[in-house]
Amino acid sequence: MRRLAERLLAACLGLCAAIVIMEGALYLRGDRRLEPDRNFSYLYLDMYRPSFKRVVRDGKARYESVRPRLRPQSFPERKGPSTKRVFIIGSSTAQNFPPDILARKLRQVLPQSDFQVINCGMGMFDAYRTLLMGREILGYAPDLVVFIAGNTEVPGTRRVNPWKYEGALSYSAVFRRLCDLLGPQVDVLLTGLDRYYFEALERFADEAARRGVPVVLCTLPVNYRDNHFSSKLVPFQDDFILMLEALRRGNLAAAQGLGTALESRYPGSALVAYCQGLIAERRGRYDQARSRYARALERDPSPMSCTPTRNQGIRDLAARYGLPLADLERRFIAFAPHGIPGFDLFEDNCHVWPPAYELYADAIIDALFACNASRGTGILAPGGQWRMANATRLTYPELMARLDRKVAAERAAYPMRLALFDILGGGALSPLSSRAIQTFESVLGTHPEAVLSLRTESREWAARLRRDVWLGHLTRAIDRGWWRVLLNAGEALRRQGRYREARLFFDEAGALQRDNVAVRYLQGLTHGVLLSGSLGPRGPRELAGAGLGVPPIGQPLH
């Protein structure tokens, strides 16, 4: 026994020595503990913690929201006899859905019930994170769950082992390596986005069905007209620039010819398909325009919103599981003039204006009632209790009248911040971001002063970024990268035919970055147009070679 104890002690000491040596080696190799910032904690650590905490106040038990960035709200543990509890889960487009709008609409059609609508939407949540949220709220006696997610299914890391980043053991490099072996992180590629999305959606549908909780699936509304697409080569080709110029001047036949030529050379380009949609819409061919806008969304190399194909998958899944479907995509298409939703309904690529959330509520109520009618059984109430005639319906003129133009002007800063992220935070080799340029062009059409302010208010924009919970880290890149912001804003102005204002932006960018090829090229191109009054008979290549010492458009501008 004594020898056995000595051997066990020696083995323990040897193991400890080995661990110490491994710790030192890994430390010297740079395997240090990551200090999670607030966004990392939000996306990868907080999602495993409860969203609500049970508290007792005045002798009554309630649940109160405790997770950071979750909408502050509470609800009683016990429901009244006429109370119906409805949860909304999903990403930011769900988070922005005012719960009182849905509660008011539900009370209109089911006046005998009292509705508690709790919004648990979380910005930047993908379907997996929404699944975790859904599992929790299934324990709070819901009568209905509304699932609205599908915009933030982007390539990248989905989940990590939280033990690697929390607690005393997280300071051990050996422990962190063991975490990687036992619980490796999940990285999703662009080609696997839809598979991963629908896998999470199906798992939630199965778990809700086992608990007897009805779920409304929602397709996502799509901004067809005013989405923006990244592209590397197309924006700097002669034919593309001439096509935009022809479109701006109203020469649709010339624009169509150039667009067809670009499509033959770049058959998979989202940006070319989008421009063909613009041309078709200007020619009054609205169905064709929507089809080409949809093609652009499907081809997007870095999607920032739900695609029509994913929406069709949601419809198929709802039919397969027999779930009510609130088809928000088709609702917005039917609502928009000519069936093409754009910035009249959306404030950016996927978030709608606050009054437009009434369309969400209308679609959800219609889906529930249609399910009652088809099955003969009620989800929230028996079919005979529904008073659909009491439901008020939002109209397009009413929405336009209710949209606060002052608020809309203030919200123009939101897509501007997204453009600054593309420029300063994307890490691209090229100083020009086609997505950012398109964003600036869109804002120029509604609130040009927001773009023009970039030339004189860099400190103010730095302060705005600093206040943004997602983009605060970009302030470190402003001083060294502001010339890129000026360059992209100037290019947006140039494409709009505002050459004099564009020249001011290019000249200031040149003062900050004198030797950059793209700056010199666009300076020369703009000065040449102002001198000659046109792009010339052979397009911008002729101006580029007019003794300016810059490469033609077809060459990369790195």
Disulfide bonds with the S-S distance in Angstrom:
none
